[in-house]
Amino acid sequence: MSTNTETELTDHQAEIDRVGERGEQWVRQYDQEFSRMPKGTHVIINCRTGEYVTGPTSLRAIDAYARRFGRKEPGYVIEVGGGVVVGWGGGIV
């Protein structure tokens, strides 16, 4: 593995870690609000702004997130009553 590739992987992992940490902070901040949502609601939080979208499935929530924030904006996904689904730092795959 080249030094550039190793550096890129390290940078990418650092961004993922930052998104995860920030996402967890937003989840704690919105805890009461999320607890009033129906179990199984998928929530994607914009890690930069704290704004979020919801959907009955992860696919619907991802579509709503992409329409509102674009595909490059870091987000953090949870399922109400189900824990963390995924966090990402490089956009929606």
C-alpha positions as CSV (number, residue, x, y, z in Angstrom):
1,M,0.0,0.0,0.0
2,S,1.4,3.4,-0.9
3,T,1.9,6.2,1.6
4,N,-0.8,8.3,-0.2
5,T,-3.3,5.5,0.1
6,E,-2.5,5.0,3.8
7,T,-2.9,8.7,4.4
8,E,-6.2,8.8,2.5
9,L,-7.5,5.8,4.6
10,T,-6.3,7.5,7.8
11,D,-8.0,10.7,6.8
12,H,-11.2,8.9,5.8
13,Q,-11.3,7.0,9.1
14,A,-10.8,10.2,11.1
15,E,-13.8,11.7,9.2
16,I,-15.9,8.7,9.9
17,D,-15.0,8.9,13.6
18,R,-15.9,12.6,13.7
19,V,-19.3,11.9,12.0
20,G,-20.0,9.2,14.6
21,E,-19.1,11.4,17.5
22,R,-21.1,14.3,16.2
23,G,-24.0,12.0,15.3
24,E,-24.1,10.6,18.8
25,Q,-24.1,14.1,20.3
26,W,-27.1,15.0,18.2
27,V,-28.9,11.8,19.1
28,R,-28.5,12.7,22.8
29,Q,-29.7,16.2,22.2
30,Y,-32.8,15.0,20.4
31,D,-33.4,12.0,22.7
32,Q,-36.8,13.2,24.0
33,E,-38.0,14.2,20.5
34,F,-37.0,10.9,19.0
35,S,-38.6,8.9,21.8
36,R,-42.0,10.3,20.8
37,M,-41.6,9.0,17.2
38,P,-43.1,5.6,16.3
39,K,-40.8,2.7,16.8
40,G,-39.0,1.8,13.6
41,T,-38.9,5.4,12.2
42,H,-35.6,5.9,10.4
43,V,-33.9,9.2,11.2
44,I,-30.9,10.7,9.4
45,I,-29.2,13.6,11.1
46,N,-27.1,16.1,9.2
47,C,-24.0,16.0,11.3
48,R,-23.0,19.6,10.4
49,T,-26.3,21.4,11.1
50,G,-28.3,19.0,13.3
51,E,-31.3,19.1,11.0
52,Y,-32.8,15.7,10.3
53,V,-35.2,13.9,8.0
54,T,-37.3,10.8,8.8
55,G,-38.8,8.0,6.9
56,P,-40.7,4.7,7.5
57,T,-37.7,2.8,6.0
58,S,-34.0,3.6,5.6
59,L,-34.4,3.9,1.8
60,R,-37.2,6.5,2.2
61,A,-35.1,8.4,4.7
62,I,-32.0,8.3,2.5
63,D,-34.0,9.6,-0.4
64,A,-35.4,12.5,1.7
65,Y,-31.9,13.3,3.0
66,A,-30.4,13.3,-0.5
67,R,-33.1,15.7,-1.7
68,R,-32.7,18.1,1.2
69,F,-28.9,18.0,1.7
70,G,-27.3,16.4,-1.3
71,R,-25.3,13.2,-1.5
72,K,-22.0,14.5,-0.1
73,E,-23.3,15.9,3.3
74,P,-22.2,13.7,6.2
75,G,-25.2,12.1,8.0
76,Y,-25.9,9.8,10.9
77,V,-28.7,7.2,10.7
78,I,-30.6,5.7,13.6
79,E,-33.8,3.6,13.8
80,V,-36.1,4.7,16.6
81,G,-36.2,1.9,19.1
82,G,-33.5,0.1,17.2
83,G,-30.3,1.9,17.8
84,V,-27.6,3.2,15.3
85,V,-28.0,1.9,11.8
86,V,-24.9,3.6,10.3
87,G,-22.9,6.8,10.2
88,W,-21.0,8.0,7.2
89,G,-18.6,10.8,6.3
90,G,-18.4,10.7,2.6
91,G,-21.9,10.8,1.4
92,I,-24.6,8.3,0.7
93,V,-23.6,5.1,-1.1
